[in-house]
Amino acid sequence: MTKINPGKSIRLMRSTDLDLVLAWRNHPDVRRYMFTKHEITMEEHLRWFEHSAQDKEKYLLIYEPYANPVGFIQFSKLPGSAVADWGFYAAPDAAKGSGRQLGLGALDYAFCHLNLHKVCGQALAFNEPSIRFHRALGFHQEGLIRDQHFDSQQYHDVLCFGLLRSEWQPDL
Ligand SMILES: CC(C)(COP(=O)(O)OP(=O)(O)OC[C@H]1O[C@@H](n2cnc3c(N)ncnc32)[C@H](O)[C@@H]1OP(=O)(O)O)[C@@H](O)C(=O)NCCC(=O)NCCS
């Protein structure tokens, strides 16, 4: 099989992706790791999409290897800088290894296409897959904010990760 360049499998999200992205976002395996856990309605989802589309500092992206969409990524640039926060989820039924490919592709897009200087991520302390994912992609843990997130039942620590362009290893 031809080896794909994951960075080339990233494209901007379109309105035709709305149903699929909402289904991924509302899936219990994704929702449990989000900072907002309620089930998102299509109305709320549409408002978010239309608002984000007008924000020049926001990039909503789809990871789509072999024309098959399997994940969502968002970069939000901090105003006036080349530093961005990211968020992401793989399709709950995606094949093993898709999450890592999504990460590699998104970082290629961030550093080569958006020319970012730094990508920052935050993970709830119980989100072990995301913590392993960040570490495996070369992110440094830059902080642990204690009891930062309240999920309406209990408080959770939040881990902060950062990856500089100079630390990025495209051939990981
Ligand atoms: C975060 C996320 C994208 C990370 O992806 P991932 O779980 O690393 O996905 P992968 O499919 O690449 O890897 C899954 C596991 O299969 C393993 N794996 C990878 N390729 C494999 C293969 N070919 N065969 C068997 N196992 C494989 C990986 O090593 C990994 O194991 P680990 O969990 O022990 O590290 C994904 O977990 C996700 O979407 N989570 C829900 C949303 C979320 O938490 N978003 C982030 C908020 S901060």
PDBQT file of the ligand as one rigid body, heavy atoms in Angstrom, charges set to zero:
ROOT
HETATM    1  C1  LIG A 201      -6.992  11.427  21.950  1.00  0.00    +0.000 C 
HETATM    2  C2  LIG A 201      -7.035  10.420  20.821  1.00  0.00    +0.000 C 
HETATM    3  C3  LIG A 201      -7.126  11.123  19.462  1.00  0.00    +0.000 C 
HETATM    4  C4  LIG A 201      -5.740   9.652  20.895  1.00  0.00    +0.000 C 
HETATM    5  O1  LIG A 201      -5.751   8.637  19.965  1.00  0.00    +0.000 OA
HETATM    6  P1  LIG A 201      -5.165   7.207  20.387  1.00  0.00    +0.000 P 
HETATM    7  O2  LIG A 201      -6.067   6.660  21.429  1.00  0.00    +0.000 OA
HETATM    8  O3  LIG A 201      -3.737   7.332  20.701  1.00  0.00    +0.000 OA
HETATM    9  O4  LIG A 201      -5.405   6.433  19.048  1.00  0.00    +0.000 OA
HETATM   10  P2  LIG A 201      -4.560   5.323  18.322  1.00  0.00    +0.000 P 
HETATM   11  O5  LIG A 201      -5.561   4.586  17.529  1.00  0.00    +0.000 OA
HETATM   12  O6  LIG A 201      -3.431   5.940  17.566  1.00  0.00    +0.000 OA
HETATM   13  O7  LIG A 201      -3.952   4.413  19.446  1.00  0.00    +0.000 OA
HETATM   14  C5  LIG A 201      -4.802   3.700  20.328  1.00  0.00    +0.000 C 
HETATM   15  C6  LIG A 201      -3.986   2.626  20.993  1.00  0.00    +0.000 C 
HETATM   16  O8  LIG A 201      -3.764   1.602  20.034  1.00  0.00    +0.000 OA
HETATM   17  C7  LIG A 201      -2.377   1.352  19.905  1.00  0.00    +0.000 C 
HETATM   18  N1  LIG A 201      -2.146   1.076  18.495  1.00  0.00    +0.000 N 
HETATM   19  C8  LIG A 201      -1.774   1.938  17.530  1.00  0.00    +0.000 A 
HETATM   20  N2  LIG A 201      -1.674   1.300  16.357  1.00  0.00    +0.000 NA
HETATM   21  C9  LIG A 201      -1.986   0.014  16.596  1.00  0.00    +0.000 A 
HETATM   22  C10 LIG A 201      -2.086  -1.127  15.800  1.00  0.00    +0.000 A 
HETATM   23  N3  LIG A 201      -1.827  -1.098  14.503  1.00  0.00    +0.000 N 
HETATM   24  N4  LIG A 201      -2.462  -2.289  16.401  1.00  0.00    +0.000 NA
HETATM   25  C11 LIG A 201      -2.722  -2.336  17.712  1.00  0.00    +0.000 A 
HETATM   26  N5  LIG A 201      -2.653  -1.289  18.526  1.00  0.00    +0.000 NA
HETATM   27  C12 LIG A 201      -2.303  -0.120  17.973  1.00  0.00    +0.000 A 
HETATM   28  C13 LIG A 201      -1.698   2.642  20.344  1.00  0.00    +0.000 C 
HETATM   29  O9  LIG A 201      -0.378   2.389  20.791  1.00  0.00    +0.000 OA
HETATM   30  C14 LIG A 201      -2.600   3.076  21.441  1.00  0.00    +0.000 C 
HETATM   31  O10 LIG A 201      -2.293   2.393  22.615  1.00  0.00    +0.000 OA
HETATM   32  P3  LIG A 201      -2.236   3.159  24.005  1.00  0.00    +0.000 P 
HETATM   33  O11 LIG A 201      -3.635   3.676  24.232  1.00  0.00    +0.000 OA
HETATM   34  O12 LIG A 201      -1.818   2.126  24.958  1.00  0.00    +0.000 OA
HETATM   35  O13 LIG A 201      -1.273   4.291  23.839  1.00  0.00    +0.000 OA
HETATM   36  C15 LIG A 201      -8.260   9.474  20.971  1.00  0.00    +0.000 C 
HETATM   37  O14 LIG A 201      -8.074   8.673  22.097  1.00  0.00    +0.000 OA
HETATM   38  C16 LIG A 201      -9.580  10.216  21.107  1.00  0.00    +0.000 C 
HETATM   39  O15 LIG A 201     -10.145  10.668  20.126  1.00  0.00    +0.000 OA
HETATM   40  N6  LIG A 201     -10.084  10.315  22.372  1.00  0.00    +0.000 N 
HETATM   41  C17 LIG A 201     -11.372  10.924  22.666  1.00  0.00    +0.000 C 
HETATM   42  C18 LIG A 201     -11.346  12.426  22.563  1.00  0.00    +0.000 C 
HETATM   43  C19 LIG A 201     -10.238  13.067  23.370  1.00  0.00    +0.000 C 
HETATM   44  O16 LIG A 201      -9.923  12.644  24.456  1.00  0.00    +0.000 OA
HETATM   45  N7  LIG A 201      -9.662  14.137  22.810  1.00  0.00    +0.000 N 
HETATM   46  C20 LIG A 201      -8.551  14.845  23.440  1.00  0.00    +0.000 C 
HETATM   47  C21 LIG A 201      -8.986  15.761  24.484  1.00  0.00    +0.000 C 
HETATM   48  S1  LIG A 201      -7.578  16.448  25.327  1.00  0.00    +0.000 SA
ENDROOT
TORSDOF 0
